[in-house]
Amino acid sequence: MGSASFHHALAAHQAVAPPSRIAPSIAEALERQTRAMRALSPQAFPEAEDGGSGR
């Protein structure tokens, strides 16, 4: 999906963007950590859920 110009720009970016140097096991661990932090965020910062500034 996407326009031809989008695909052209994406191809140009991928041609010059360096490949990831992170080991797959580290990337998976990072994803697990991010999911856990997002799951615990409402408990750690309950005021952020109700939109209040706490002031």
N, CA, C and O atoms as CSV, one atom per row, in Angstrom:
chain,resi,resn,atom,element,x,y,z
A,1,MET,N,N,0.837,-1.182,0.000
A,1,MET,CA,C,0.000,0.000,0.000
A,1,MET,C,C,0.884,1.248,0.000
A,1,MET,O,O,2.051,1.195,0.388
A,2,GLY,N,N,0.342,2.314,-0.417
A,2,GLY,CA,C,1.096,3.559,-0.467
A,2,GLY,C,C,1.317,3.986,-1.897
A,2,GLY,O,O,1.269,3.179,-2.825
A,3,SER,N,N,1.557,5.262,-2.055
A,3,SER,CA,C,1.757,5.806,-3.389
A,3,SER,C,C,3.123,5.404,-3.939
A,3,SER,O,O,3.991,4.916,-3.215
A,4,ALA,N,N,3.281,5.622,-5.218
A,4,ALA,CA,C,4.557,5.306,-5.857
A,4,ALA,C,C,5.677,6.161,-5.273
A,4,ALA,O,O,6.802,5.690,-5.107
A,5,SER,N,N,5.366,7.419,-4.961
A,5,SER,CA,C,6.404,8.290,-4.399
A,5,SER,C,C,6.802,7.824,-2.999
A,5,SER,O,O,7.967,7.936,-2.617
A,6,PHE,N,N,5.846,7.304,-2.235
A,6,PHE,CA,C,6.171,6.752,-0.917
A,6,PHE,C,C,7.133,5.579,-1.055
A,6,PHE,O,O,8.138,5.505,-0.348
A,7,HIS,N,N,6.822,4.669,-1.964
A,7,HIS,CA,C,7.685,3.503,-2.159
A,7,HIS,C,C,9.068,3.906,-2.664
A,7,HIS,O,O,10.070,3.290,-2.300
A,8,HIS,N,N,9.117,4.921,-3.487
A,8,HIS,CA,C,10.403,5.418,-3.983
A,8,HIS,C,C,11.226,5.982,-2.822
A,8,HIS,O,O,12.418,5.698,-2.699
A,9,ALA,N,N,10.577,6.784,-1.973
A,9,ALA,CA,C,11.273,7.368,-0.821
A,9,ALA,C,C,11.706,6.280,0.153
A,9,ALA,O,O,12.810,6.337,0.695
A,10,LEU,N,N,10.852,5.296,0.378
A,10,LEU,CA,C,11.192,4.199,1.276
A,10,LEU,C,C,12.392,3.416,0.753
A,10,LEU,O,O,13.298,3.083,1.516
A,11,ALA,N,N,12.400,3.126,-0.523
A,11,ALA,CA,C,13.520,2.407,-1.118
A,11,ALA,C,C,14.813,3.212,-0.996
A,11,ALA,O,O,15.873,2.648,-0.727
A,12,ALA,N,N,14.729,4.519,-1.192
A,12,ALA,CA,C,15.918,5.363,-1.064
A,12,ALA,C,C,16.425,5.351,0.374
A,12,ALA,O,O,17.631,5.282,0.609
A,13,HIS,N,N,15.519,5.416,1.321
A,13,HIS,CA,C,15.915,5.391,2.735
A,13,HIS,C,C,16.561,4.055,3.086
A,13,HIS,O,O,17.609,4.020,3.732
A,14,GLN,N,N,15.947,2.971,2.667
A,14,GLN,CA,C,16.482,1.649,2.984
A,14,GLN,C,C,17.838,1.424,2.328
A,14,GLN,O,O,18.651,0.656,2.841
A,15,ALA,N,N,18.086,2.073,1.220
A,15,ALA,CA,C,19.363,1.911,0.530
A,15,ALA,C,C,20.509,2.545,1.307
A,15,ALA,O,O,21.649,2.093,1.204
A,16,VAL,N,N,20.217,3.597,2.092
A,16,VAL,CA,C,21.293,4.279,2.804
A,16,VAL,C,C,21.254,4.041,4.316
A,16,VAL,O,O,22.246,4.292,5.000
A,17,ALA,N,N,20.135,3.566,4.842
A,17,ALA,CA,C,20.034,3.322,6.284
A,17,ALA,C,C,20.859,2.089,6.642
A,17,ALA,O,O,20.715,1.042,6.011
A,18,PRO,N,N,21.716,2.207,7.645
A,18,PRO,CA,C,22.513,1.048,8.025
A,18,PRO,C,C,21.626,-0.037,8.626
A,18,PRO,O,O,20.650,0.272,9.309
A,19,PRO,N,N,21.951,-1.283,8.382
A,19,PRO,CA,C,21.159,-2.369,8.972
A,19,PRO,C,C,21.327,-2.367,10.496
A,19,PRO,O,O,22.320,-1.866,11.024
A,20,SER,N,N,20.364,-2.921,11.170
A,20,SER,CA,C,20.416,-2.993,12.622
A,20,SER,C,C,21.594,-3.855,13.054
A,20,SER,O,O,21.849,-4.912,12.477
A,21,ARG,N,N,22.301,-3.394,14.067
A,21,ARG,CA,C,23.444,-4.154,14.579
A,21,ARG,C,C,23.105,-4.821,15.899
A,21,ARG,O,O,23.988,-5.343,16.580
A,22,ILE,N,N,21.831,-4.807,16.261
A,22,ILE,CA,C,21.405,-5.410,17.517
A,22,ILE,C,C,21.123,-6.886,17.283
A,22,ILE,O,O,20.435,-7.258,16.332
A,23,ALA,N,N,21.661,-7.714,18.157
A,23,ALA,CA,C,21.424,-9.149,18.067
A,23,ALA,C,C,19.935,-9.422,18.257
A,23,ALA,O,O,19.290,-8.753,19.064
A,24,PRO,N,N,19.377,-10.389,17.533
A,24,PRO,CA,C,17.947,-10.692,17.659
A,24,PRO,C,C,17.516,-10.979,19.097
A,24,PRO,O,O,16.423,-10.584,19.505
A,25,SER,N,N,18.356,-11.654,19.860
A,25,SER,CA,C,17.978,-11.967,21.245
A,25,SER,C,C,17.873,-10.700,22.084
A,25,SER,O,O,17.025,-10.613,22.972
A,26,ILE,N,N,18.727,-9.720,21.810
A,26,ILE,CA,C,18.669,-8.449,22.542
A,26,ILE,C,C,17.429,-7.669,22.121
A,26,ILE,O,O,16.756,-7.072,22.961
A,27,ALA,N,N,17.125,-7.672,20.832
A,27,ALA,CA,C,15.933,-6.978,20.348
A,27,ALA,C,C,14.672,-7.575,20.963
A,27,ALA,O,O,13.757,-6.840,21.335
A,28,GLU,N,N,14.619,-8.897,21.073
A,28,GLU,CA,C,13.458,-9.549,21.688
A,28,GLU,C,C,13.350,-9.187,23.161
A,28,GLU,O,O,12.251,-8.943,23.659
A,29,ALA,N,N,14.470,-9.150,23.859
A,29,ALA,CA,C,14.462,-8.782,25.273
A,29,ALA,C,C,13.998,-7.333,25.438
A,29,ALA,O,O,13.252,-7.022,26.366
A,30,LEU,N,N,14.428,-6.470,24.558
A,30,LEU,CA,C,14.015,-5.073,24.606
A,30,LEU,C,C,12.514,-4.948,24.388
A,30,LEU,O,O,11.853,-4.161,25.065
A,31,GLU,N,N,11.970,-5.718,23.448
A,31,GLU,CA,C,10.532,-5.698,23.205
A,31,GLU,C,C,9.764,-6.187,24.436
A,31,GLU,O,O,8.742,-5.601,24.796
A,32,ARG,N,N,10.244,-7.251,25.083
A,32,ARG,CA,C,9.590,-7.750,26.304
A,32,ARG,C,C,9.628,-6.698,27.403
A,32,ARG,O,O,8.638,-6.489,28.103
A,33,GLN,N,N,10.762,-6.043,27.552
A,33,GLN,CA,C,10.907,-5.010,28.579
A,33,GLN,C,C,9.964,-3.836,28.295
A,33,GLN,O,O,9.332,-3.312,29.212
A,34,THR,N,N,9.870,-3.430,27.047
A,34,THR,CA,C,8.987,-2.327,26.682
A,34,THR,C,C,7.530,-2.684,26.968
A,34,THR,O,O,6.784,-1.866,27.506
A,35,ARG,N,N,7.122,-3.911,26.608
A,35,ARG,CA,C,5.747,-4.335,26.888
A,35,ARG,C,C,5.477,-4.336,28.386
A,35,ARG,O,O,4.417,-3.889,28.823
A,36,ALA,N,N,6.419,-4.831,29.174
A,36,ALA,CA,C,6.245,-4.871,30.628
A,36,ALA,C,C,6.143,-3.463,31.204
A,36,ALA,O,O,5.306,-3.209,32.069
A,37,MET,N,N,6.980,-2.554,30.737
A,37,MET,CA,C,6.939,-1.179,31.238
A,37,MET,C,C,5.620,-0.505,30.885
A,37,MET,O,O,5.069,0.238,31.697
A,38,ARG,N,N,5.112,-0.754,29.688
A,38,ARG,CA,C,3.827,-0.163,29.303
A,38,ARG,C,C,2.689,-0.752,30.135
A,38,ARG,O,O,1.751,-0.042,30.496
A,39,ALA,N,N,2.768,-2.032,30.435
A,39,ALA,CA,C,1.728,-2.668,31.239
A,39,ALA,C,C,1.732,-2.124,32.663
A,39,ALA,O,O,0.670,-1.984,33.270
A,40,LEU,N,N,2.899,-1.820,33.200
A,40,LEU,CA,C,3.004,-1.336,34.572
A,40,LEU,C,C,2.871,0.177,34.694
A,40,LEU,O,O,2.713,0.692,35.801
A,41,SER,N,N,2.931,0.880,33.604
A,41,SER,CA,C,2.886,2.336,33.636
A,41,SER,C,C,1.658,2.904,34.338
A,41,SER,O,O,1.805,3.841,35.122
A,42,PRO,N,N,0.453,2.384,34.098
A,42,PRO,CA,C,-0.716,2.947,34.790
A,42,PRO,C,C,-0.633,2.808,36.314
A,42,PRO,O,O,-1.157,3.653,37.040
A,43,GLN,N,N,0.014,1.761,36.794
A,43,GLN,CA,C,0.173,1.594,38.237
A,43,GLN,C,C,1.202,2.578,38.786
A,43,GLN,O,O,1.029,3.122,39.876
A,44,ALA,N,N,2.252,2.799,38.038
A,44,ALA,CA,C,3.320,3.682,38.493
A,44,ALA,C,C,2.933,5.156,38.366
A,44,ALA,O,O,3.362,5.987,39.166
A,45,PHE,N,N,2.125,5.471,37.361
A,45,PHE,CA,C,1.745,6.861,37.089
A,45,PHE,C,C,0.229,6.951,36.912
A,45,PHE,O,O,-0.238,7.221,35.806
A,46,PRO,N,N,-0.546,6.733,37.971
A,46,PRO,CA,C,-2.011,6.721,37.827
A,46,PRO,C,C,-2.594,8.069,37.398
A,46,PRO,O,O,-3.643,8.112,36.755
A,47,GLU,N,N,-1.928,9.157,37.744
A,47,GLU,CA,C,-2.457,10.467,37.369
A,47,GLU,C,C,-2.395,10.697,35.867
A,47,GLU,O,O,-3.152,11.515,35.345
A,48,ALA,N,N,-1.532,10.014,35.170
A,48,ALA,CA,C,-1.415,10.182,33.719
A,48,ALA,C,C,-2.637,9.610,33.010
A,48,ALA,O,O,-2.999,10.087,31.934
A,49,GLU,N,N,-3.287,8.590,33.596
A,49,GLU,CA,C,-4.435,7.961,32.971
A,49,GLU,C,C,-5.657,8.873,32.962
A,49,GLU,O,O,-6.401,8.899,31.982
A,50,ASP,N,N,-5.871,9.623,34.046
A,50,ASP,CA,C,-7.066,10.465,34.124
A,50,ASP,C,C,-6.874,11.820,33.445
A,50,ASP,O,O,-7.796,12.635,33.414
A,51,GLY,N,N,-5.702,12.059,32.911
A,51,GLY,CA,C,-5.445,13.295,32.197
A,51,GLY,C,C,-5.138,14.474,33.091
A,51,GLY,O,O,-4.933,15.588,32.610
A,52,GLY,N,N,-5.105,14.237,34.391
A,52,GLY,CA,C,-4.812,15.331,35.321
A,52,GLY,C,C,-3.343,15.634,35.366
A,52,GLY,O,O,-2.506,14.763,35.126
A,53,SER,N,N,-3.033,16.864,35.672
A,53,SER,CA,C,-1.627,17.274,35.737
A,53,SER,C,C,-1.066,17.106,37.139
A,53,SER,O,O,0.143,17.223,37.341
A,54,GLY,N,N,-1.945,16.829,38.122
A,54,GLY,CA,C,-1.481,16.647,39.489
A,54,GLY,C,C,-1.171,17.935,40.196
A,54,GLY,O,O,-0.571,17.918,41.271
A,55,ARG,N,N,-1.558,19.045,39.629
A,55,ARG,CA,C,-1.266,20.351,40.237
A,55,ARG,C,C,-2.457,20.880,40.966
A,55,ARG,O,O,-2.397,21.967,41.539
